[in-house]
Amino acid sequence: MAALSLHDGLARHIRTRDVSFRTRILEMAADIPDVIALGRGDPDFHTPAHIVAAAHKALDENRHHYTAVAGLEELTVAIAAMLRQEHGLGYAPEEIIVTNGVEEAIMTCMVSLLNPGDEVLMGSPRFTNYDKAINLCHGTVVSVPTRQAQDFVMQPEDVEARISERTRMLVLVSPDNPTGAVTPPETVRALARLVQRHNLVLVSDEIYSRILFDGARHLSPASLPDMHERTITLNGFSKAYAMTGWRLGYMAGPAAYIRQVLEVWHTLSISASTIAQYAALAALAQPRAPWWDPIQAELEERRACVLSTLDNLDFTYGFPGGGYFLFPNITSLGIPAARFCETLLQEGRVLVFPGSQEGAALEGEYIRMSILQPLPRLEEAMRRMRRTVESLS
């Protein structure tokens, strides 16, 4: 009898059996000195000192055991207050579950809401970890194309054209990863009406909602009439507080749903990291502006630096109104984006990813890049990119 091969024995719903281009290019980068990474959405800023101090204090006081399943009561109260004040959301503390990052909240949504064959509508390009979660739950992703000419904002008519009798859910990520698109309030309202008309669930991923540029405005769908009962709002502390490694997010939804899904989520984690929860409580207890305003100014400088370089290279893009990412169109180079990424890494020592990695069958060639390097380092990356593009001319 042949020996069991675990690789060959993978479940049918495990779609990726080989390493992705992303993995391969990261492995390439590990062997190249002085690479400037403009790929991942991991803020290079330090977690604010008062947040770190709160975690130390919790450890010193032996507050590192399990919390209630949904999280520290004082933390869910603080999250509810912040959501009400900043986004006009009416979630009660008992309508919130604190999770180990938003990734876990995404998986909880899909496990708890999808039956085999259910369809989930998502914009394209998109954050493809959603695809993996949906596929693991035996659902089907239905791509809704977005266009550079419309700043990669998902259009209600494109969504409605793809609704079928199997459609269960619409996922809206705004501001968006990878494009930086911020869905305008009037479009959010139109999507909400569509969700109501077709009796869908809306998952609203708002992890970048506190990082906005050039007057972009964020509107939380659950704040709209008759949307509270059909919307799950996802958010967290990773991006707005430079706490990616702390792994703390939360999901908010109608009370009856949250009550039922607690047992599902308990199976995944029991409870979120206790130390991270005390750190998050400190984050919400103090005004964000005094320490965030300099970071916002720095991000605006970085964004301006990159956009200026893209303009000089005749790379076009949709308006990036929020978040950490830009999604430039490099079709003018006349080569595939994956090849450009490899060349930029090998010759320019700058790491970016091709847009095709973002769940997209794009009309043109795109790359995804972040602004998460100190400004001098980012300026050097832009010089290297210019030289690499010149070498390809």
HUBEL-V309105 format. One record per run of one state. SS is the DSSP state (H for helix, E for strand, C for the rest). FROM is the first residue (numbers start at 1). TO is the last residue. If there is no record, write none. Layout:
BEGIN
ss/from/to
SS/FROM/TO
SS/FROM/TO
END
This chain:
BEGIN
ss/from/to
C/1/20
H/21/30
C/31/35
E/36/37
C/38/48
H/49/60
C/61/72
H/73/87
C/88/92
H/93/95
E/96/99
C/100/100
H/101/113
C/114/118
E/119/124
C/125/128
H/129/136
C/137/139
E/140/145
C/146/147
H/148/150
C/151/155
H/156/160
C/161/166
E/167/173
C/174/184
H/185/197
C/198/200
E/201/205
C/206/211
E/212/212
C/213/220
H/221/223
C/224/227
H/228/230
E/231/236
C/237/243
H/244/246
C/247/248
E/249/252
C/253/254
H/255/269
C/270/273
H/274/285
C/286/288
H/289/312
C/313/315
E/316/316
C/317/321
E/322/322
C/323/324
E/325/326
C/327/328
E/329/329
C/330/330
H/331/333
C/334/336
H/337/348
C/349/349
E/350/351
C/352/352
E/353/354
H/355/357
C/358/365
E/366/370
C/371/374
H/375/392
C/393/393
END
